[in-house]
Amino acid sequence: MELAVATGILGVGLFGLTQLHGSAIGGVARSEGIAGANEVAAQRAELLSTLDADDVAACTGAVGCMQLGGGAFLPRLASAGGFPCTRWVDGADVPDPGGMLSAEGVRFRVDTVVADHPDPARQPRARLLTVSVCWQDKHGTVRQVQTQRLLVPGV
């Protein structure tokens, strides 16, 4: 009888450990996708913020690349004078300064939207840059991160 109880307790414990291990693996995969997307967004925003605000392509459209609910991607943004407002980046091509990122096998969609500053009286000619990065996780759900920069002419 004691052996049966001990075996039952051990079985429940092992089941719990396997569930915990599976959750930990999933969490690591999600954090790698988020880290890769954040790195892509930061690189794109930094690159464009080095340009004068008047020289940044006027990419327009809906901000974000993910449909509500994460089921699919929104349509691509139109190019602005040869500048690709939507582009794709392979995870293996994302530089990783910390050496901890493993986004290999992930494709990131990068949407860039540039809009006039919402308060032109206080910030004349300033523009708001929004970079949205989306990718599909292993379950097919579309995930998204965004970053914004204020572009001020002459600064």
N, C-alpha and C positions, 0 to 999 in steps of 0.2 A: 504494500500500500504506500509506504513512504517513497519507494522508488518511483511509483507512478506519479505521485505529487511532485517529486523533485524533477522528473522528466517533463512534466507539464509546465512547471515554472521555468525551466531551462528553455523549453520551446518558445514560450511567450517572450522571454528575454532575447533570444536569438532573432525572433521575428521583429521585435522592436529595433534591434541593432541594424538589421538589413534595411528596414524602412528609413532609419536615420541616415544610413550610408547613402541610400538613393537620393534622399533630400539634399544631402551635402554635395553630392556630385552635380545635381541640378542647379544648386545655388552657385557653385563655382562656374558652371557654364554660363549662367545668366550674368554673373559679374564680369566675366571675360568679354561678353558681348557688349555690355554697358561701357566697360573700360575702353574697348576698341572704338566704339561709336563716339565716346567723349573725346578721344584722341583725334579722330578724323574731324570732328566738329571744331575743335580748338585749332587744328592746323589750318583748316579752310578759313576760319574767321581771322586768324592772325595774318595769314597771307593777304587777305583782302583789306585788312585794316592798315596794312603798310602803304596802300595806295591812297592818293588824295580822294576825298569823298566824291568829287566831281568826275573822277576817272573810273569809278566802280560801275560795272554794267547794271543797267536798270532792270533787274530781274523782277517780274511781277507775278502775282498769282496768290493762291491760298498758302498760308504759312503752314508748314508741316507736310509730311509725305505719307502719313498713315491715315487710313479711314477710321472714323470713330468706331471703337470697339476692337481695333487691331486685326480686323479680318483680312485686309488687303491694302495695297499701296494706292495712293491717289494717282491720277494721271500725271505724266511728266510735265514739268514746266517748260514753256517755250524758251528757246535760246534768245539772248539779247545781243544782237550784233555779232554773232560768232562766239560769244561767251556761253558755255553750257551751264544753264541755270540748274539743270539736273544732270548728275553724273553718277557713275558707279565706281566703287573702290573695292578691290579685293582685300580681305583681312590680312593676307600674307604680305601685302605691300605697305601696311601701316607700321611706321617706325615705332619702336618701343624703347624709350630711354631707360626704363627701369628693368627691362629684361624679363618681366613677369607676364606679359600679355601673350595669349595664344589664341588669336582670332583667325587662325588658318581655317579655310573652308567656309568662311562667312563672307558674304558680299554685302557691302554697305551702300545704300542709296543716299546721296547727298543732294539736298535741295537748298538753293540759296535764294532768298527773297530780300530785295532792297526796297525800302519804302521811305517816303519823306517822314521827318520827325513829326510826331503827333502834335507838338506845340511849336509851330514855325515862328511865332512871335518871339519866343524865348530862345529858340535855336534855329535861326534862319539858315537855310541851305544845308542843315544837318540831315543825315540819313540814318535810318535804323536798319542794320544788317542782321538777318536771322538765318542761321544755318541749322537745318533739320537733318538728322541722320537716322535712317531707318534700316532695319534688317529683320530677317525672319529667324526665329529661334527654332530649335529642333522639333518643336510641335507644330510649326507652321504659323505661329502667331507673329504678327508684325509688331515690332517694338520700335520706340522712337526716343531720341534725346535731342535737345535743342540748346543752342547758345546764341546770345545776341551781343552785338557791339554797336556803339554809337560812333558813326563816322562824321567828323567835323572838318569842313574844308579848311585848308591852311594849317592844320594841326598835325 
